[in-house]
């Protein structure tokens, strides 16, 4: 229990550091300065829920709503994916301009078949991505995502949790980072912001 609390505290600290850097970028961007000390996003090569190899370039032309998590997550992941799905519904016809995306940080258990069943529970347009441990690590590094395996005391080796940071990342149609929605942001807020951006 003590080790678990330490990991949670560490994840929280990492999350705060990430959030601080992202917030700095947003404020700086508001003053028309495009430089950032914390670049967010970048190229990735992963496998989607249909077994197809995809890259970030395959999704150019749409806004991307990206969440990093894992299918065995007991709480925050389904909550945030539910928010994403609800926001898509609220957008109506504007949802055609948005691609919701779930990237697994648990490639060991999140197989293509398992991922397909999971994302289908939330929204028909939700894309699930996984890959080799190296591919997942590279994608997470590009988005400044923290994640770590958290074995459970007395449990089987496969019965572990994943500590991870929790943000909805918003990328523009050109692949550039636009901002993040912290965990707990309502679907109404996400849809309103996205709708305004899409409308121009």
C-alpha positions, 0 to 999 in steps of 0.5 A: 500500500505504501509503495502504491501511494508513493507511485501515485504521488510521483505520478501526480508530481510528474503530471503537475510538471507536464501541466505547468509546461503545457500551460506555459506554452498556451500562455506564450502562444496567446501572445503570438509567440510560437516557441516552446520549451516543452514541445508536445506531439510528434511523429508516431508509428502504431497499430490500430484496432484493425491491425493496420500500421498507421502514422500520425500523418494518416490523420492529417486534416482533422483535429485529433483528441488523443488520450493515453491510457490502458484497457484494464484501467479501473477508473480514470480511463473509462471516465475520460473516454466517456467524456470524449465520446459525449463531446463527439455526440455534442458536436453533431455534424462538426464531429466529422472534423474530429478524430478521437484517439486512444493510445495504449500505454500497456502493449503487453496486454492491450492486443489488437483484438482486445483494443478493438472490443474496448474502443467499441464500447465508447464511440464508433469513431474512436480509434484505438492504437497500440504497438511494440513497447518501443513504439509506445514509448516513443509516442508517449515521449513525444507527448510528454506522457508519464506511465509505469507498471504498478504490480499489485502486492500478492497478485499475479504478475499479469494483474498489474495497474499502470500509473499514468498521466491523464490529459486529453491532447488536442492537435490541429489538422496540421498536426500542431499541438493546440492544448490539453483538457485536464482530467475532469474537464466536462464534455460540454466544455470540450465540445464548446471549445472544439466547436468554436475552433472548427467554426473558425 
